[in-house]
């Protein structure tokens, strides 16, 4: 895992107030896989009321939009270049 990926995990943990085990995400290579992982994680943990209000309902579209917005804003990758099959290393240049 590169530093950008670890940074993304930290941002998601802080924003959603959830814990993400780095070992659980080590084999997630695409944005879509990360999205699915977050959906399963959100389903199993409470998200704070504040963050639930910020994200709106925690449905699949809202989680996807949160991921895309975070990657786009933090790493200056155009949102239109971020797709479920985008690979973190090869396509988004997460080192």
C-alpha positions as a Markdown table, in Angstrom:
| # | Residue | x | y | z |
|---|---|---|---|---|
| 1 | Unk | 0.0 | 0.0 | 0.0 |
| 2 | Unk | 1.2 | 3.4 | -0.9 |
| 3 | Unk | 1.1 | 6.5 | 1.2 |
| 4 | Unk | -1.8 | 8.0 | -0.7 |
| 5 | Unk | -3.9 | 4.9 | 0.0 |
| 6 | Unk | -3.0 | 5.0 | 3.7 |
| 7 | Unk | -3.9 | 8.7 | 3.7 |
| 8 | Unk | -7.2 | 7.9 | 2.1 |
| 9 | Unk | -8.0 | 5.3 | 4.7 |
| 10 | Unk | -7.1 | 7.8 | 7.5 |
| 11 | Unk | -9.4 | 10.5 | 5.9 |
| 12 | Unk | -12.3 | 8.0 | 5.7 |
| 13 | Unk | -11.8 | 6.9 | 9.3 |
| 14 | Unk | -11.7 | 10.4 | 10.6 |
| 15 | Unk | -14.6 | 11.6 | 8.5 |
| 16 | Unk | -16.9 | 8.7 | 9.1 |
| 17 | Unk | -15.6 | 7.9 | 12.6 |
| 18 | Unk | -15.1 | 4.3 | 11.8 |
| 19 | Unk | -12.1 | 2.0 | 12.2 |
| 20 | Unk | -10.6 | 0.4 | 9.2 |
| 21 | Unk | -8.1 | -2.5 | 9.6 |
| 22 | Unk | -5.2 | -1.9 | 7.2 |
| 23 | Unk | -4.9 | -5.7 | 6.7 |
| 24 | Unk | -8.5 | -5.8 | 5.5 |
| 25 | Unk | -7.9 | -3.3 | 2.8 |
| 26 | Unk | -4.5 | -4.5 | 1.6 |
| 27 | Unk | -5.9 | -6.5 | -1.3 |
| 28 | Unk | -8.4 | -3.9 | -2.5 |
| 29 | Unk | -7.0 | -2.7 | -5.7 |
| 30 | Unk | -9.9 | -0.7 | -7.3 |
| 31 | Unk | -12.0 | 2.1 | -6.2 |
| 32 | Unk | -15.1 | -0.1 | -6.6 |
| 33 | Unk | -13.7 | -2.7 | -4.3 |
| 34 | Unk | -12.9 | 0.0 | -1.7 |
| 35 | Unk | -16.5 | 1.3 | -2.1 |
| 36 | Unk | -17.9 | -2.2 | -1.5 |
| 37 | Unk | -15.7 | -2.6 | 1.5 |
| 38 | Unk | -16.9 | 0.7 | 3.0 |
| 39 | Unk | -20.6 | -0.3 | 2.4 |
| 40 | Unk | -20.0 | -3.5 | 4.3 |
| 41 | Unk | -18.2 | -1.6 | 7.1 |
| 42 | Unk | -20.9 | 1.0 | 7.4 |
| 43 | Unk | -23.5 | -1.7 | 7.6 |
| 44 | Unk | -21.7 | -3.2 | 10.5 |
| 45 | Unk | -20.8 | -0.1 | 12.5 |
| 46 | Unk | -22.5 | 3.0 | 13.7 |
| 47 | Unk | -21.6 | 6.2 | 12.0 |
| 48 | Unk | -21.9 | 9.3 | 14.2 |
| 49 | Unk | -25.1 | 11.3 | 13.9 |
| 50 | Unk | -23.0 | 14.3 | 12.7 |
| 51 | Unk | -21.4 | 12.4 | 9.9 |
| 52 | Unk | -24.6 | 10.7 | 8.9 |
| 53 | Unk | -26.1 | 14.2 | 8.5 |
| 54 | Unk | -23.1 | 15.4 | 6.5 |
| 55 | Unk | -23.3 | 12.4 | 4.1 |
| 56 | Unk | -27.1 | 12.2 | 4.1 |
| 57 | Unk | -28.4 | 8.7 | 4.0 |
| 58 | Unk | -25.6 | 6.3 | 3.9 |
| 59 | Unk | -26.7 | 4.6 | 0.7 |
| 60 | Unk | -24.4 | 3.3 | -2.0 |
| 61 | Unk | -24.6 | 6.5 | -4.1 |
| 62 | Unk | -23.8 | 8.8 | -1.2 |
| 63 | Unk | -20.8 | 6.6 | -0.2 |
| 64 | Unk | -19.6 | 6.5 | -3.8 |
| 65 | Unk | -19.9 | 10.3 | -4.2 |
| 66 | Unk | -18.0 | 10.7 | -0.9 |
| 67 | Unk | -15.2 | 8.5 | -2.1 |
| 68 | Unk | -15.0 | 10.3 | -5.5 |
| 69 | Unk | -15.1 | 13.7 | -4.0 |
| 70 | Unk | -12.4 | 12.8 | -1.4 |
| 71 | Unk | -10.0 | 11.3 | -4.0 |
| 72 | Unk | -10.7 | 14.2 | -6.5 |
| 73 | Unk | -10.2 | 17.0 | -4.0 |
| 74 | Unk | -7.3 | 15.5 | -2.0 |
| 75 | Unk | -5.2 | 14.0 | -4.9 |
| 76 | Unk | -6.3 | 16.4 | -7.7 |
| 77 | Unk | -7.7 | 13.7 | -9.9 |
| 78 | Unk | -10.6 | 14.8 | -12.0 |
| 79 | Unk | -13.8 | 13.2 | -10.8 |
| 80 | Unk | -14.7 | 12.0 | -14.3 |
| 81 | Unk | -11.5 | 9.9 | -14.2 |
| 82 | Unk | -12.6 | 7.9 | -11.1 |
| 83 | Unk | -14.6 | 4.8 | -11.9 |
| 84 | Unk | -15.4 | 1.6 | -10.0 |
| 85 | Unk | -12.8 | -0.2 | -12.1 |
| 86 | Unk | -10.1 | 2.5 | -11.5 |
| 87 | Unk | -7.1 | 0.9 | -10.0 |
| 88 | Unk | -5.4 | 2.8 | -7.2 |
| 89 | Unk | -1.8 | 2.2 | -8.4 |
| 90 | Unk | -2.0 | 1.8 | -12.1 |
| 91 | Unk | -4.8 | 4.3 | -13.0 |
| 92 | Unk | -4.8 | 6.8 | -10.1 |
| 93 | Unk | -1.0 | 6.7 | -9.5 |
| 94 | Unk | -1.3 | 6.0 | -5.8 |
| 95 | Unk | 2.3 | 5.0 | -5.1 |
